[in-house]
Amino acid sequence: MNNSNKKPILITGSHRSGSTWVGRMIALSSSVAYIHEPFNLHHRPGICKAKFDYWFPYICGENESFYLNDIENCLHFKYQFMEELRTAKSTKDIARLLRDYIRFTKYRILKKRPLVKDPIAVFSAEWLARSFDMDVVVLIRHPAAFAGSLKKANWTHPFKHFLQQPLLLQHHLSEYRSEIDEYSKTDKNIIDQAILLWNLIHHIILKYRDNSPNWIFIKHEQLSKHPVEEFSNLYKRLGLNFSTDIQQEIKKFSFADPSKEKFDPLKRNSKSNVWNWKTRLTDDEIMKIKENTREIANYFYTEEDWIE
């Protein structure tokens, strides 16, 4: 396999869809360097100077001037030393700063291929792909699995962040405006929040699938059931070498028994993850999710995907 492809890689999709696992497994390639969530509101300023005010920020041609240079610097591994130094409050912070500065400098010298793992960038994926000629991998996850994961973590979402982005509403979410408005004013339970959030994210993923057939769209369940085969295909499509050593590492992180190993959030029995929502959700919750995501979910999942 020719490793001459230096196009940046974006791993995105919904959060709680295995993006960290996928990003880290692809970054096993010696030609790739991993960048963790520069669109996250809590990202380190040394990694990316861009400042975001909202979860799921939307960048397009009309507002790109606020972000273009900073994201370009991030993709070229230009570590923002002074920005990070201003936020340092302890010797531990200084040690991390020096570690990251050295790491980014090495990546730049070695001309590594940047891999941005960031589900928070999902609404900006089209702009990122166009502006930086990125290879895009979009992860899709079953709505019940997504809701079950949010329920377990108790991750709520401030829906007002969508309302505060008029360009996002205008370009992509206008049909959901009244529902988003209601959710921003009312304290909805975690299942209701998960349903709306899944619909919003997969509504735009469906648009991407229609508009960008050259992107890679893959379901979390596909990867989880057949990790070696699916990662091999993913490596091939990204122009990366899939060596025996990488295959063994992927097996180590995908066929693990977490109860018998030292805790590592990346190690998992990926097959068992596919149906764990069955134990996290009640029958009523599952039925509610199924009914209220059906319109979009039917483009990605069949009736069999609801039955173990």
C-alpha positions in Angstrom: 0.0 0.0 0.0 1.3 3.5 -0.9 1.4 5.8 2.0 1.8 8.9 -0.1 -1.6 10.2 0.8 -1.1 13.1 3.2 -4.7 14.4 3.2 -5.9 15.2 6.8 -8.4 12.7 8.2 -11.5 13.7 10.1 -13.3 11.1 12.3 -16.7 12.5 13.2 -20.4 11.5 13.6 -22.4 11.4 16.8 -20.6 11.5 20.1 -20.8 8.1 22.0 -20.3 6.4 18.6 -16.9 5.0 19.2 -15.0 7.8 17.7 -12.1 7.7 20.2 -11.7 3.9 19.6 -11.8 4.4 15.9 -9.4 7.4 15.9 -6.9 5.6 18.1 -7.0 2.4 16.0 -6.4 4.4 12.8 -3.6 6.3 14.6 -1.8 3.0 15.1 -0.5 3.7 11.6 3.0 5.2 11.9 2.2 7.8 9.2 -0.7 9.3 11.2 -0.8 11.6 14.2 -3.8 11.9 16.4 -5.4 15.3 17.4 -8.1 15.1 20.0 -11.3 17.2 19.7 -10.2 20.7 18.8 -13.9 21.7 18.6 -14.5 20.6 22.2 -15.3 23.7 24.4 -12.7 22.4 26.8 -9.9 21.7 24.3 -6.3 22.8 25.2 -5.5 26.2 23.6 -2.0 24.9 22.7 -3.5 22.3 20.4 -5.9 24.7 18.7 -6.2 28.5 19.3 -9.7 28.7 17.9 -12.3 29.6 20.6 -15.8 28.1 20.4 -18.8 29.4 22.3 -21.1 26.4 21.6 -21.3 22.7 21.7 -21.5 21.5 18.0 -20.3 24.8 16.5 -21.2 25.4 12.8 -18.6 26.8 10.5 -19.4 27.7 6.9 -18.2 30.3 4.3 -20.1 33.1 6.0 -18.2 32.8 9.4 -15.0 31.0 8.5 -12.8 34.1 9.0 -13.0 33.6 12.8 -11.6 30.1 12.6 -9.7 29.4 9.4 -6.2 30.3 10.4 -6.3 28.7 13.8 -7.6 25.3 12.5 -5.1 25.4 9.7 -2.3 25.9 12.3 -3.7 22.9 14.2 -3.6 20.7 11.1 0.0 21.7 10.5 0.9 20.9 14.1 1.8 24.4 15.0 1.6 24.3 18.7 0.4 27.5 20.4 3.0 27.6 23.2 2.1 31.0 24.6 -1.6 30.4 24.5 -1.1 27.2 26.6 1.4 28.9 28.9 -1.2 31.6 29.8 -3.5 28.9 31.1 -0.9 26.9 33.0 -1.6 26.8 36.8 0.7 24.1 38.1 3.9 22.1 37.4 1.7 19.4 36.0 0.3 21.9 33.4 3.8 22.9 32.5 4.8 19.3 32.0 1.9 18.6 29.8 2.6 21.8 27.8 6.2 20.7 27.2 5.1 17.1 26.3 2.6 18.4 23.8 4.9 21.0 22.3 7.6 18.3 21.7 5.0 15.9 20.3 3.6 18.4 17.8 7.0 19.6 16.8 8.0 16.0 16.1 4.8 15.4 14.0 5.5 18.5 12.0 9.2 17.6 11.3 8.2 14.0 10.4 5.4 15.3 8.1 2.8 13.2 9.8 -0.7 12.9 8.4 -3.1 14.7 10.8 -6.1 12.7 12.1 -8.7 14.9 13.9 -11.0 12.9 16.0 -14.0 15.1 16.8 -17.7 14.3 17.0 -18.3 17.9 18.1 -17.2 19.0 14.6 -20.0 17.0 12.9 -22.0 20.1 11.8 -18.8 21.7 10.4 -17.6 18.6 8.6 -18.6 19.9 5.1 -16.6 23.1 5.6 -13.6 21.2 7.0 -13.6 18.8 4.1 -13.8 21.6 1.6 -11.4 23.9 3.2 -8.6 21.4 4.0 -9.3 18.6 1.5 -9.9 16.1 4.2 -10.7 12.4 4.1 -13.9 12.2 6.2 -15.1 9.2 8.2 -18.6 9.5 9.6 -19.6 7.2 12.4 -23.3 6.3 12.8 -24.8 4.6 15.9 -28.1 2.9 16.6 -30.5 5.4 18.3 -31.2 3.1 21.2 -27.4 2.5 21.7 -26.8 6.3 21.6 -29.6 7.0 24.1 -28.5 4.2 26.4 -24.9 5.6 26.4 -26.2 9.1 27.2 -28.4 7.7 29.9 -25.5 5.8 31.5 -23.3 8.8 31.5 -26.1 11.2 32.3 -25.0 13.6 29.6 -27.5 16.3 29.0 -27.3 18.9 26.3 -27.9 22.7 26.2 -30.2 23.0 23.2 -30.0 26.7 23.3 -26.6 26.4 21.7 -28.3 25.5 18.5 -30.6 28.5 18.8 -27.7 30.7 19.3 -26.3 29.7 15.9 -28.7 31.3 13.3 -26.6 30.1 10.3 -26.9 26.5 11.5 -30.6 26.8 11.9 -31.0 28.5 8.6 -28.9 26.1 6.6 -29.7 22.8 8.2 -32.1 22.7 11.2 -34.9 25.0 10.3 -37.5 22.2 10.4 -36.5 21.4 14.0 -36.5 25.0 15.2 -39.7 24.9 17.3 -38.7 21.6 18.9 -35.2 22.9 19.7 -36.8 26.1 21.1 -39.1 24.0 23.4 -36.1 21.8 24.6 -34.1 24.9 25.3 -36.8 26.2 27.7 -38.0 23.0 29.2 -36.2 20.5 31.4 -36.6 17.4 29.3 -35.5 13.9 30.6 -32.4 12.3 29.2 -34.2 10.0 26.8 -36.2 12.8 25.2 -33.0 14.8 24.9 -31.2 11.8 23.3 -34.0 11.3 20.8 -33.9 14.9 19.6 -30.1 15.1 19.6 -29.8 11.8 17.6 -32.3 13.1 15.1 -30.5 16.4 14.6 -27.1 14.8 14.2 -28.3 12.0 11.8 -30.4 14.5 9.9 -27.3 16.2 8.8 -25.4 12.9 8.4 -28.1 11.8 5.9 -27.5 15.1 4.0 -23.8 14.3 3.9 -24.4 10.8 2.6 -26.4 12.2 -0.3 -24.1 15.1 -1.0 -20.6 13.5 -0.4 -20.6 10.0 -1.7 -16.8 10.0 -1.5 -16.9 10.2 2.3 -16.7 7.0 4.3 -19.9 6.3 6.3 -19.8 3.3 8.7 -22.0 2.1 11.4 -20.6 1.6 14.9 -22.3 -1.9 14.9 -20.4 -3.0 11.7 -17.0 -2.1 13.3 -18.0 -3.7 16.6 -19.1 -7.0 15.1 -16.2 -7.4 12.7 -13.4 -5.0 13.8 -10.4 -6.6 12.0 -12.2 -6.8 8.7 -13.8 -3.4 8.9 -10.6 -1.6 10.1 -8.7 -3.4 7.3 -11.2 -1.9 4.8 -11.0 1.5 6.5 -7.2 1.5 6.3 -7.4 0.6 2.6 -9.8 3.4 1.8 -7.7 5.9 3.7 -4.6 4.7 1.8 -2.9 3.3 4.9 -0.8 0.2 5.4 -2.7 -2.5 7.5 0.2 -4.5 8.9 0.1 -7.7 11.0 1.3 -5.7 14.0 -1.6 -3.2 13.6 -4.1 -6.1 13.2 -2.8 -7.7 16.5 -3.2 -4.3 18.3 -6.8 -3.9 17.0 -7.6 -7.4 18.3 -6.1 -6.5 21.7 -8.4 -3.5 21.9 -11.5 -5.1 20.4 -11.6 -8.6 21.9 -10.6 -7.7 25.5 -12.4 -8.9 28.7 -12.5 -5.7 30.7 -13.3 -7.7 33.9 -9.9 -9.5 33.7 -7.7 -6.6 32.6 -6.3 -3.4 34.1 -8.8 -0.7 33.3 -8.3 0.9 29.9 -11.3 2.8 28.5 -10.2 1.9 25.0 -10.1 -1.8 25.6 -13.4 -3.5 25.0 -15.3 -6.5 23.9 -16.6 -4.7 20.9 -19.3 -7.4 20.0 -20.9 -7.2 23.4 -21.2 -3.4 23.1 -23.6 -3.8 20.2 -26.6 -4.8 22.4 -25.7 -3.3 25.8 -28.5 -0.8 25.3 -30.9 -3.7 26.0 -29.8 -3.7 29.6 -29.6 0.1 30.0 -33.0 1.0 28.7 -36.5 -0.1 29.8 -38.9 -1.6 27.2 -41.0 1.7 27.3 -37.8 3.7 26.6 -36.8 1.5 23.7 -40.3 1.8 22.2 -40.3 5.6 22.6 -36.9 5.9 21.0 -37.9 3.6 18.1 -41.1 5.5 17.4 -39.5 9.0 17.6 -36.4 8.3 15.5 -38.1 6.1 12.9 -38.2 8.7 10.2 -34.5 9.1 10.0 -33.4 5.7 11.5 -35.1 3.8 8.7 -32.4 5.1 6.3 -29.7 3.5 8.4 -31.3 0.6 10.3 -33.8 -2.2 9.6 -36.4 -3.9 11.9 -33.8 -6.6 12.6 -31.5 -4.1 14.2 -33.9 -3.7 17.0 -34.1 -7.4 17.8 -31.1 -9.2 19.3 
